[in-house]
Amino acid sequence: MRAEVGGLVLPFANPRHAHEVRCLERMPIADDQVMVAGVIDTLTNFVEHPEVVAERIQRVARAVGDPRRVLAGTDCGFDTSAGRGRVAPDVVWAKLRSLAAGARLASARLFPTAG
């Protein structure tokens, strides 16, 4: 939290780290920082439903306290490099479509008059 950076990129979709969103309540980011919240698990071939993505974004927005300071992202990069290819390319694209759809849902809920 002492880093002088414009924002943080943290994983919140992976089951190992999903609970860590609660740390933001105890140790808030600086007022001039943004949070890029990982809301898509990049290590599995399961495609998150847009509602799950939206809920994850909303949970991070509540913890940060200002939804304008939250951007939706992925938990790290997709596991398609170095010949391992555990995540099928078509699944990667489906996950990214779900990320976009979930972000639209969350935005509509977090900014109801912006529509």
N, C-alpha and C positions, 0 to 999 in steps of 0.2 A: 504494500500500500504506500510505501515511500517512493516508489518509482515515479518519476516525472514524465508521464506518458499521456497521450490524448485519450487512451482507452485501454480496455482489457478484452481479450478474447478468451473465454472460458467454456469448457464443456459442461453442459447440463443435461444432455440426452442419454449418454452412456449410463447404464445402471450403477456403475461404480461411482459416478460423480453427480448424479441428478440431485441428491440431497444437499449438495454444497451451495445451492442457491440461498440457503438459510444463512450462510456466512456473510452475504451482502447486507443482511439486516443488522448484524453485529458490527461489521466493519464496512461501512458504506464507502463507495468510490467517491473521489473528489467531485465537487460541484461542476467542474469543467471537463469531466471525463465521460466517455460513453462506454457502454457494455455491448460487446458483440457476443451474444449468447448462442452457444452451440445447442441447437434444438433438434438436430438430426444426427442419429448415430451412424457413423461412417464405417463401422466395422461389421455390420450385419446386412443380410439380404432382405430383411423385413422392412417394408415401406411404411413409415409412420402415416397415420391418418391425419389429414389437415386439422381436424379438431384437437388431436393430441399436440400437434405443433403449436396451434393457437394457444392452448392452455399453458404450454411451457413458456411461450413468449409472455403471456399475461402474468405468470408467476414471477418471472424475472423482473418485469416492469413494476410489479408491486414491491418487490424487494429493493429495487433501485429507487423507487419513489417518484420517478418521472419517466413516463413511457417514451417521451421524445429523446431520451438518452439511451434507448435500447434498440439494437439492430439484431436481426435474426441471422444466424449463420449455421455452420456445421461444426460438429465435434472434430476438429482437426481435418486432415485431408482424407479422401476416400482411399480405402485399402486396395488400390489397383496398381500400385507401383512395384517395382523390383520383381516382377514376374509372379508375385504371390496371387494377385487377382481374386481375393476372397469375395469381393463385392462385384457382381456382374455389371457391366457397363449399362445395360438397359435398366437395371435397378437404380444405379446412380442417378440417371435422368428422371426416373419416377420419384425418387426421393427429393430431387431438386424441384420438381413440379409440386410435390406435396408441401415443401418448404414455402414456395411462393403462395400457394393457396392458403396455407395456415397463417402466413404473415398478413394476407388480405383480411382474413377473418379476425385476427387479433387487432389489426388496425381499425377495423370497423367498430370493434367493441371498446377499444381504448380511446378512440377519437370519434365518438358517435356524430358529432356535428360537422366533421370535416368532409363528409361524403359528398 
